[in-house]
Amino acid sequence: MSDFRHQYLSDMQAQFAKLRDTAERAMAQVTDDDFAKVLDTENNSIAITAKHISGNLRSRCTDFLTSDGEKPHRDRDGEFLLEPRDTRARLLGEWVGAWDLLAATVEGLSFEDVQRMIYIRAEPHTVGQALNRHLAHLAYHVGQIVLLAKHWAGTDWQTLTIARGQSKAFAPAKREEI
């Protein structure tokens, strides 16, 4: 019988990869202008959300098992401000690096590590709890990216999941694959 921790780590890898793919397919559907556009002054753009996710992942995943996930050099407040140097290409380059770091971090974990204690903002977490925290945080922000991308793309939007009105056709097709 397989240890559930192997399955857990494998599932975390798959879920993180799905979130990344979803966000990247959504971001690919918007123009550079829409990438940086905000709905109003109280909301973040896709660019700001991507910048924040990148900063968060770099902080949390660097020395994941051996240092606090909130690194002293992190400028969290700065993640919510766009500067002239924050081009789409630069932000997406940081995005790729941050998600690759997350993937490598999870890939490098052993099943014994799942119950190991680490810290985020001096608060103790098991590795499993920290990964769950990452998953929830990333899902929250990926949902924001998708909502904004869908809004800005308008009628040009290409669905990322089952198209509206196609649920009944999807289920039988999946059953045939089994």
C-alpha distance (Angstrom), angle and dihedral (degrees) to the residues before:
residue distance angle dihedral
M1 . . .
S2 3.78 . .
D3 3.78 120.0 .
F4 3.83 109.3 -110.4
R5 3.82 89.3 -130.6
H6 3.81 90.5 68.5
Q7 3.79 89.5 53.2
Y8 3.80 91.0 44.8
L9 3.81 94.2 53.7
S10 3.79 91.4 44.3
D11 3.80 90.4 50.8
M12 3.82 91.8 47.7
Q13 3.80 89.4 53.9
A14 3.81 90.7 50.1
Q15 3.81 94.6 46.0
F16 3.80 93.5 48.6
A17 3.82 90.1 48.5
K18 3.83 91.0 50.8
L19 3.80 92.0 50.3
R20 3.79 91.7 49.2
D21 3.79 92.2 48.0
T22 3.81 92.1 47.9
A23 3.80 92.8 51.1
E24 3.80 93.5 45.3
R25 3.81 93.3 49.4
A26 3.81 89.3 49.4
M27 3.82 94.0 47.5
A28 3.81 90.4 49.2
Q29 3.81 88.9 63.8
V30 3.81 96.6 62.3
T31 3.78 132.4 76.2
D32 3.79 122.2 -117.3
D33 3.80 89.4 -103.7
D34 3.80 92.6 51.5
F35 3.81 90.5 45.3
A36 3.82 88.4 65.6
K37 3.82 98.8 32.9
V38 3.81 121.7 112.0
L39 3.79 126.4 -152.2
D40 3.81 89.8 -136.7
T41 3.80 140.0 -28.8
E42 3.81 92.7 -79.1
N43 3.80 95.4 56.5
N44 3.79 135.1 71.2
S45 3.78 126.2 -123.8
I46 3.78 124.1 -127.6
A47 3.81 86.8 -103.3
I48 3.80 93.2 55.1
T49 3.80 91.9 45.7
A50 3.81 90.8 50.3
K51 3.82 90.3 47.9
H52 3.81 91.0 50.7
I53 3.81 93.7 47.7
S54 3.80 90.2 50.1
G55 3.79 92.9 50.1
N56 3.77 92.0 46.0
L57 3.80 94.3 49.7
R58 3.81 93.4 46.0
S59 3.79 90.3 51.5
R60 3.78 96.5 43.5
C61 3.81 98.9 41.6
T62 3.81 101.3 41.1
D63 3.80 105.6 99.6
F64 3.80 87.2 -8.8
L65 3.79 97.0 178.0
T66 3.80 98.5 36.8
S67 3.81 110.3 40.0
D68 3.77 138.5 40.7
G69 3.80 111.4 -82.9
E70 3.80 91.5 -128.7
K71 3.79 101.5 72.6
P72 3.82 118.7 -154.3
H73 3.82 91.7 -127.1
R74 3.81 94.3 55.0
D75 3.81 114.2 113.5
R76 3.80 99.5 -158.6
D77 3.80 93.5 169.7
G78 3.81 89.4 52.1
E79 3.81 89.3 56.3
F80 3.80 88.0 71.0
L81 3.81 95.1 55.4
L82 3.78 125.1 76.6
E83 3.78 115.8 -141.5
P84 3.81 126.4 -166.7
R85 3.81 89.7 -102.1
D86 3.83 90.2 57.0
T87 3.78 96.9 95.7
R88 3.75 120.7 164.4
A89 3.81 90.5 -109.3
R90 3.82 92.4 51.7
L91 3.81 94.2 45.5
L92 3.79 92.3 47.4
G93 3.80 89.8 48.7
E94 3.81 89.3 54.5
W95 3.81 88.9 44.9
V96 3.81 92.2 55.3
G97 3.79 91.9 47.6
A98 3.80 92.8 48.9
W99 3.81 94.8 48.2
D100 3.81 90.4 45.2
L101 3.81 88.1 52.8
L102 3.82 90.2 51.6
A103 3.81 91.3 49.3
A104 3.81 92.1 48.5
T105 3.80 90.9 47.0
V106 3.79 93.4 53.6
E107 3.81 91.8 40.9
G108 3.80 89.4 54.2
L109 3.79 95.0 53.7
S110 3.78 120.8 102.7
F111 3.77 122.0 -145.9
E112 3.82 87.4 -109.2
D113 3.83 89.1 60.9
V114 3.82 93.3 62.5
Q115 3.79 92.4 83.5
R116 3.80 95.4 36.9
M117 3.82 116.4 118.1
I118 3.81 120.4 -115.1
Y119 3.79 133.1 163.6
I120 3.79 136.1 -120.5
R121 3.80 114.1 -175.4
A122 3.82 87.9 -13.1
E123 3.82 89.6 -59.3
P124 3.83 114.5 125.4
H125 3.80 118.7 -121.1
T126 3.75 132.6 168.5
V127 3.79 111.1 -122.1
G128 3.81 87.2 -107.9
Q129 3.79 91.2 54.2
A130 3.80 91.2 47.4
L131 3.81 91.6 51.2
N132 3.81 90.5 48.8
R133 3.80 88.4 50.5
H134 3.82 89.9 51.5
L135 3.79 91.1 48.6
A136 3.80 93.6 51.3
H137 3.81 93.0 45.1
L138 3.80 93.1 48.1
A139 3.82 93.5 45.6
Y140 3.81 89.7 52.2
H141 3.79 93.0 53.0
V142 3.81 96.3 38.9
G143 3.81 87.2 55.5
Q144 3.81 88.4 54.4
I145 3.80 91.2 50.2
V146 3.80 91.8 50.1
L147 3.79 92.8 47.9
L148 3.80 92.5 50.5
A149 3.80 93.8 43.5
K150 3.79 91.3 49.9
H151 3.81 90.1 48.4
W152 3.81 94.1 49.6
A153 3.82 94.9 41.8
G154 3.81 91.5 51.8
T155 3.78 113.9 171.7
D156 3.83 90.6 -1.0
W157 3.81 90.5 65.5
Q158 3.80 114.9 127.3
T159 3.79 110.8 -153.7
L160 3.78 117.9 -114.7
T161 3.80 96.4 -155.7
I162 3.78 135.2 20.1
A163 3.80 108.9 -22.9
R164 3.77 117.8 -114.9
G165 3.79 110.0 -84.8
Q166 3.82 93.4 16.8
S167 3.82 101.2 92.8
K168 3.80 95.4 103.0
A169 3.79 92.4 51.2
F170 3.82 91.6 47.1
A171 3.82 97.7 57.6
P172 3.85 97.0 55.1
A173 3.81 90.9 45.8
K174 3.82 90.3 53.8
R175 3.81 91.6 48.1
E176 3.82 89.8 54.1
E177 3.82 89.5 56.0
I178 3.81 91.4 58.8
